[in-house]
């Protein structure tokens, strides 16, 4: 059990330190680590990119987005999400 906890901690640290693209009000893009994101940040997400945080979909180039949540609930079917 301790070994599994250590593996999970290592994995979480890697994901939390991964880069996220944050958009500024002027449209410029900067990079922050996922762990440094705060409520109100606007994050740019590309196709098939893993998202290790809860986000609200506010825009998509399509009318809807398909989200796979197998890491959360084990379900492999895609869920349809519409922009807020």
C-alpha positions as CSV (number, residue, x, y, z in Angstrom):
1,X,0.0,0.0,0.0
2,X,2.8,2.4,0.8
3,X,4.5,1.6,-2.5
4,X,1.3,2.5,-4.4
5,X,0.9,5.7,-2.5
6,X,4.5,6.7,-3.4
7,X,3.8,5.9,-7.1
8,X,0.6,8.0,-7.0
9,X,2.5,10.9,-5.3
10,X,5.2,10.8,-8.0
11,X,2.6,10.7,-10.8
12,X,0.7,13.6,-9.2
13,X,3.8,15.7,-8.8
14,X,4.7,15.2,-12.5
15,X,1.1,16.2,-13.6
16,X,1.0,19.2,-11.3
17,X,4.3,20.5,-12.7
18,X,3.2,20.1,-16.3
19,X,2.7,23.3,-18.3
20,X,-0.7,24.9,-18.9
21,X,-1.3,27.6,-21.5
22,X,-3.0,30.6,-19.9
23,X,-4.6,33.4,-21.9
24,X,-4.4,37.0,-20.8
25,X,-7.1,39.5,-21.4
26,X,-5.1,41.0,-24.3
27,X,-5.0,37.6,-26.0
28,X,-1.4,36.9,-25.3
29,X,-0.5,33.4,-24.1
30,X,1.8,32.5,-21.2
31,X,2.8,29.2,-19.5
32,X,2.1,28.3,-15.9
33,X,2.3,25.0,-14.1
34,X,-1.0,23.3,-13.5
35,X,-0.5,23.6,-9.7
36,X,-0.1,27.4,-10.1
37,X,-3.5,28.0,-11.7
38,X,-6.0,30.0,-9.8
39,X,-9.8,30.5,-10.3
40,X,-10.3,33.0,-13.1
41,X,-7.4,31.9,-15.3
42,X,-8.4,31.1,-18.8
43,X,-6.7,28.0,-20.0
44,X,-6.2,27.1,-23.7
45,X,-6.6,23.3,-24.3
46,X,-5.8,21.6,-27.5
47,X,-7.3,18.5,-29.1
48,X,-6.5,15.2,-27.1
49,X,-4.7,17.1,-24.4
50,X,-5.0,15.7,-20.8
51,X,-6.6,18.1,-18.3
52,X,-5.6,17.4,-14.7
53,X,-8.0,20.0,-13.2
54,X,-11.7,20.9,-13.2
55,X,-12.4,23.4,-16.0
56,X,-15.5,25.2,-17.3
57,X,-15.7,25.0,-21.1
58,X,-16.3,28.6,-22.3
59,X,-15.5,28.3,-26.0
60,X,-14.8,25.6,-28.5
61,X,-14.0,25.8,-32.2
62,X,-16.9,23.4,-32.7
63,X,-20.4,23.6,-31.2
64,X,-19.5,21.0,-28.6
65,X,-16.5,19.1,-27.2
66,X,-16.1,15.4,-26.4
67,X,-14.5,14.6,-23.1
68,X,-13.1,11.3,-22.0
69,X,-13.2,10.7,-18.2
70,X,-11.8,7.2,-17.8
71,X,-9.2,8.5,-15.3
72,X,-12.0,9.8,-13.0
73,X,-14.9,7.3,-13.3
74,X,-13.5,4.4,-15.4
75,X,-16.0,5.0,-18.2
76,X,-14.4,5.0,-21.6
77,X,-17.3,6.5,-23.6
78,X,-17.0,10.1,-24.6
79,X,-19.2,12.7,-22.9
80,X,-20.5,15.6,-24.9
81,X,-19.9,19.0,-23.3
82,X,-21.2,22.3,-24.6
83,X,-19.6,25.7,-24.1
84,X,-21.1,27.8,-21.2
